[in-house]
Amino acid sequence: MELADRAVGFILSLISVTIFTYYTFWVIILPFVDSNHFIHRYFLPQEYAILIPVSAGVALLCFISIFIGYVMLKSKKKKA
């Protein structure tokens, strides 16, 4: 089981580092590269650099709120 946990941890770390590197390059370095350079084909338009994290944050807050509400309703039914 320890080997499987390490493999999952390694894969999650690799995915996190990849996303962080991609996003950092996209937001910090890409604006300084000429707009006709071939590297721009591999990235979404700059507007999505804000839209995607904000949408993910809103979805996360909604999920957390629904989860907390579900747990509160479930614990209320147990007491009654």
C-alpha positions in Angstrom: 0.0 0.0 0.0 2.9 2.3 0.7 4.1 2.1 -2.9 0.7 3.0 -4.2 0.5 6.0 -1.9 3.9 7.2 -3.1 2.9 6.7 -6.7 -0.3 8.7 -6.3 1.5 11.4 -4.4 4.2 11.6 -7.1 1.6 11.8 -9.8 -0.4 14.6 -8.0 2.8 16.5 -7.3 3.8 16.2 -11.0 0.4 17.4 -12.1 0.6 20.4 -9.7 4.0 21.4 -10.8 3.0 21.2 -14.4 -0.1 23.3 -13.9 1.9 25.8 -11.9 4.6 26.1 -14.5 2.1 26.4 -17.4 0.1 29.1 -15.6 3.2 31.0 -14.4 4.6 31.1 -18.0 1.2 32.0 -19.4 0.6 34.9 -17.0 4.1 36.3 -16.3 6.3 35.5 -19.3 3.9 35.3 -22.3 2.8 39.0 -22.3 6.4 40.0 -23.0 6.7 37.7 -26.0 5.7 39.0 -29.5 2.1 38.2 -30.4 3.1 36.6 -33.7 5.5 34.1 -32.0 4.6 30.5 -32.4 4.5 29.9 -28.7 1.2 31.7 -28.5 -0.5 28.8 -30.2 -0.1 26.6 -27.1 -1.9 29.0 -24.7 -5.4 30.3 -24.4 -6.2 34.0 -24.7 -5.1 36.2 -21.8 -8.7 36.8 -20.6 -8.9 33.1 -19.5 -6.0 33.6 -17.1 -8.4 35.3 -14.7 -11.6 33.6 -15.8 -10.5 30.0 -15.1 -9.2 30.5 -11.5 -12.2 32.7 -10.6 -14.6 30.0 -12.0 -12.7 27.3 -10.1 -12.8 29.3 -6.9 -16.6 29.9 -7.2 -17.2 26.2 -7.9 -15.1 25.3 -4.9 -17.0 27.7 -2.6 -20.3 26.3 -3.9 -19.2 22.7 -3.3 -18.0 23.6 0.2 -21.2 25.4 1.0 -23.3 22.5 -0.3 -21.2 20.0 1.7 -21.5 22.0 4.9 -25.3 22.4 4.4 -25.6 18.7 3.8 -23.7 17.8 6.9 -25.7 20.3 9.0 -29.0 18.8 7.8 -27.8 15.3 8.3 -26.7 16.0 11.9 -30.0 17.8 12.6 -32.0 14.7 11.5 -29.9 12.5 13.8 -30.7 14.6 16.9 -34.5 14.6 16.1 
